Amino acid sequence: MPDSTKNRLRHARQFIDDFAERTGLTGKGGDPQRRYLWTDAFAVQTCFGLARALDEKAYHELSLKLIDQVHETLGRFHPKDEREGWISGLPEEEARKHPTAGGLRIGKELTERKEEQAMDAQLEWERDGQYFHYLTRWCNALLQAAEETGKDQYAHWAAELMLATKNFIYESGGEKRMYWKMSTDLSRPLVPSMGAHDPLEGLVCTLSALYAVPSKEEGLRPLMKAFRTMCAGQDWATTDALGIGGLLLNTLRTALLESEGATLPEPADPEKLWADSRRSLQIFAPQHNKDLPAERRLPFRECGLTLGIRALYGIEQSPKGTNLNLEALKPLLSLTTEIEDFWLESKNRSASTWTGHRDINAVTLAASLVAEKEPRVFG
């Protein structure tokens, strides 16, 4: 392994070790209530990657421990909520067998907005509930756990999670739409607008879950049809760094599904997603200002982009690549390294944009560093 790769994995390892201790996954002084679904999803995949890259089973076990802790914490109502127990409403023993049946909380510090409370757009960012795009991230983490362990249980949990997302879909003016954020028990919308890539995320995750658990076809097929309808004719190009990173990861996932023999509907065609990703990158790259100070940059968004580039390009360099022509990614590797190196500078990590969101920033950067060596864990 080249020294540069070893050094980057060393950084990734330190970020993950510190994150695990801060959030009560290891050691005795951390706080498990810091569980946060988006961050934890990428942490699960990154730990699997570290386990492979470093040949250390401890990180494999850490991934599984994190999954259990997420379900135990975010599968239950917020500690300050007057409601108690599992958000699925299932009794204790049954809920433990089906921890994702009612979805999973975001993990915000404040409880969700009560029905009688007026909407405060700024405060809503700090309130709990369920985000659809966080659920799809966790679905991917569970499917990866199924692949890493060979245990169907994780794939079944992923399928049950996707089945819970049907509550996000509604019809307006004869068209299917999606809520961006819902209440913890999935009974009412908290933010009615639809996320730009939510239907695509839903389609790709439902396809993946169906491919992994064919026995869930009766429930997943109608869900897939709904997502497919919402995706028809959509242009997924975006100038948002994190959005581009997510689009690249979906390109990777669909390309891998196709290589495994899955039949994909037109909206999930990896060539189509790669074309939209490529156009997005062509717009973003010239506009990226590398001279902006850390206080004016958002690390997890930038590292979300570099993760997507690393994972998609990395899989092409592996023995089992894709059928995509990814030459257009090669010139962007220098930009990717530049962004990673910027946030590896300790002085830049003293900025409030890093310290204010330390967990998600550290995990996303670690994921990007690991994806260079083990891209498949993010597919």
N, C-alpha and C positions, 0 to 999 in steps of 0.2 A: 504494500500500500504506500503510495507517495507520501512524503512528509507533509505536503500541503493538505492532503485529505485527512491524515491523522490529526493535524492541528485543528481542522474544522470540526472533526468529530469530537475532539477534546472539548472545544467550546460548547458544542451541542450537549454533550454529556453534562457539563457543569450547569448549563441553563436548566436542564431537566432535573438534575439532582436538587438544585436550589428550589425549583418550582414544587417538587414533590415534598420537600421539607416545609415550605411556607404553607402549603395547603393541607397539611396533616396526613399526607399519604405515607410519609416516612417520618421517623423521629417522634418526639413527644410534644414539641412546642407549636406545631402548626394548627391551622384552623380548617377542618373539613367543610365548614359552612362556606368556604371560599370556592366551593365547587361551582364551575361555570361551564355550561354545556359546550359552547363553541370551542373554548380553550381546551377543555378536557378531551374533546373528539380528536383534535390534532395531537394532543399529548399521547393518547393511546397509540396512534399510528407512528408517532415519532419514537416511542419506546420500543415498538416492534422493530422499527428500523435500526435502532441502536443495538438491540439484541442480536440482529443479524450481522450488522457491520462489525461489532466488537466481539461477537461470539460469546455474549454474556447472557445467560438465561435469566439473570436477575431482572433485566429490563423487560423480558417477556412476562415474567410474573408480576412486575409492576403495572404493566398494561391491564392485566386481568384484575388486579386489585383495584385499579382506578375504575374500571367498568363497574365492579360491584359497589364501590363507594358512590359513584354517580347515581346508580339506580337507587341506592339506599337513601341518598340525600335529595336528589332532584325528582325522584319518583314519588316523593311525599310532599305534602303541603309545606309552605314556607313556615319556619319556626314561629313567626309572629302572626301567622294566620289563625283566626279563631277555629278554622277547620283543622282536623287532625287525620292522620293516617295516609294511605296511599291515594294519589289523585285519581287513580283508576276506579276507586270506589270498591275494589275487590277486598275480601277479607284477607287478613295477614298472610296466611299460608298460600292462598291462591295468588295473591299479588306478588309474592316472592318468586313464584313460578312464571309469572307474566309481568315483569316490572315495567315494560314499555307499553302495556295495553292502553294506558290513558295518556300517552305522551310523556314528556319530561319538561320540568320547569327550566327556565332560562338560567336562574341562579342570581338574579338581581338582589341588591341589598334591601330595597323597599318592597313591601307586599304589593300585589296588583291593585289597580284602581278599582274602588268599589263602584257598583252599578249606579249609585246615586251621586257619585262625585263627578264634577265637571272635568272635561278633558284639559290637561295642561301638556302641550306638545313637548316642552322641554323636560318636564318632570317624568313624562312617560318613558324616557330613555333610562331612567333609574328604577323603574317599577318592574316587578316580576310578571310572569305570565308564560306564554309559549310563543316562540318564534318558529315559523315554519322552516326557515333556512337553517336554523340550529338543529332541528330534528333530522334534516337530511344529512347534515354533517355527522351526527351520531349514528345514523343508519350506516354510513360508510365505515365508521370505526367498528361497528359490530360485524359487518360483513368481512372486514379484514381480520377480526378476531376469529371468525369461523374458519377462515383460510389458514391462519397461523396455527390454530389448535386442532383443526379437523373435527371440531365439535359442532353439531347441527344446532345446538341450543342458541348460539349467538346469531345465526342466520334467522332462526325463528323469531327471536326478539326483534331483529331488524324488520322482518316482515310485519310483525304485530305493530311496530312503531309506525310503519307506513300506513297500515290500515287505520290507525288512529287519526292520521292527517286528513281523512275524508271530511272531517269537521271544518277544515279550513276552506272548503270549496262551497260556493253558493252560485245561484243563477240570478242574473240581473238583465232585464231587457232581452231575454232569450239567449244570453251569452253566459258561459261559465266564467266565473271570476274566483279570486282567492283573497282571503284576509291575510294581512302581513303578520299580525299579532293577535293572539286570542287569550282568553282567561285561562287560568291554571287548569280548570276542569273542562276546558274546551266547550263551554256552554254559550259563550258570547264573544263577539269581536271586541278588541281593545283599540286596534288601529285597522281601519277597513281597507286602506290602499293595498295594492298588490306589489310585491317585490319584483324588480325587473327580471330576475332569472329564476324566480320561484317555480313557475310551471316546468321549466327545463330541469331544475333540480329534482322536482317531483317525478318527472317522467324517467329520468336516468336512475334514480334510486328505486322506483317501483320496478323497472326493468331488471335491475340488479337483484332485488329481493325475489322476484318471480323466478329468475334464472337459478338462484340459490335454493329456493324453497318452492318447487313446482306444486306441492300439495296445497299451497295457499292461493291457487289460481282463481278460485271462485270469488274471493274477495279482491284480489289484486287486479284482475282483468278490467273490471269496471272503473277502478281508480286510474289505471293506465290509460284507458280510453278518455277519461276526463282531462288528464294532463296533456294527452296527445292533441285533443281538440284545442286546448288553450295555446299549445305550442305551434300549431299549424301556421305557416307563413311568417313566423317571427324572425326578425333580424336581431341576433344577440350581441352585436358589436357594441362596445362600451369604451369610454375613456377612463373609467374608474379603475385604479390599479388593482384593488381587491377583487372587483368584478371580473377583470381580465384573468386574474389568477384562478378564480373559480371556474371560468369558462375553459381554461386550459386543462384543469383537472377533470372536468366533464368530458372534454375531448379525449383525454387519456382513458377514462373509464369506459366510454363507448367503444374506443378502439380496441381495448382489451376484451370487452364482451364480444365484439365482432370476431376477434382472433380465436376466441373460444367456441365459436359456432353459433352464437346467439343471433336471432333474427331481430333486426332493429327497425323501428318505424322511421319514416323519412325525417321527422324533426330531430331524431337522435342520431342521424347519420354523422359519423366522425369527420368525414370530409367537409360537411356543411359547418360543423362546429369549429373545425380547424380554420376554415376560410374566414369565419366571423372573428375568431381569435387573432388571426393574422392581420386583418384590417384594423382591429383594435390596437394591436401592438404598433402598427405603422403610424397611427395617430399619436399614441402615448409616448413612444420613445423620444421623438424630437422635442416634445414639450417638457420632458422630465428635467428639472433644474437641480443638478447635482451640487450646486453651490449654496442652496438654501441651508440655513442653520438647523440643527436638530429640533429647536423649539418650534419650527414651522413645518415639520414633517411628521407624518404618522407612521411609525415603524411597522405596526401589524398590517397596515394596508400595503406598504411597500414590500414587506416580506411575504405577504400573501401572493403578490405578483411573482416574486422570485421563486417561491415554492412551486407555483404552476409551471414556470419555465424549466426549473431543475427537474421536476418529475417527468414532464412530457419529453424533454430532450434526453433525460437519463434513460428512459425506457427504450428509446431508440438505439442507445448504445449497448443495451443488454442483449443477451443471447436470444431472448424472445421479444423482438421489437414489434412495431405496428406496420401497417401497410401505408402509412402516411409519409409524404415527403416533407420532412421537417427542417430542410436546409435553412429556411427563413429564421429559425431559432438560433442558429449558430452565431450570427453577429450580435445577438442580444445577451450572450453569455458574459461579455465584458461588463455590460450594464448590471447584470445580475450580481456579479462578483463585487462591483463597485458599491451597490446598495448593501449587500451583506457586510462588506468590510467597514462601511460607514457606521453601521450599528454594532459592529464588534469593537469599535473604539470606545473605551470606557468613558471618556469625556462626553461622548454623545449620549451615552446611557444615563447620564446625570440630568438630562433635560426632563422637564415636566411631562413632555409627550411620551417619554419612556416610563418614568417612575409612576405616573398617574394610571398606567395600565400595564404594570410590570408583568403580570402573569401571561396575558395574551401576547404581549410583545415578545417575551422571552421564548415562549413555546413556538410561535410562528417562525421566529428566526432559527430556532433549533431545528424545526421541521425542514426549512429550506436547506440548512447545512447537511442534514441527513439525506435529503432527497437526491443529492448529487451521487451518493453511494448506493442508496437503497430506494430507488424511485417507486418500485412496485407496491410498497406498503401504502402509498397514497393513491393507488388506483383501485 
